[in-house]
């Protein structure tokens, strides 16, 4: 997953890590770890993030 791209898009759309964590219903700490690459996003989380940010999943996937 292109985590730097996720961070760039999130910031460009003016969302904080806390905003995304709240939308995913996970802790800020858990989201932070996922965004840093320490833990992986689930498919469901990726789908929710893409919907929330109004982007296509292929923008974030290494395909």
Protein Blocks (a to p, Z undefined) as FASTA:
>chain_A
ZZklmmmmmmmnopafklmmmmnopafklmmmmmnopaccdfklmmmmmmmnopafklmp
cZZ
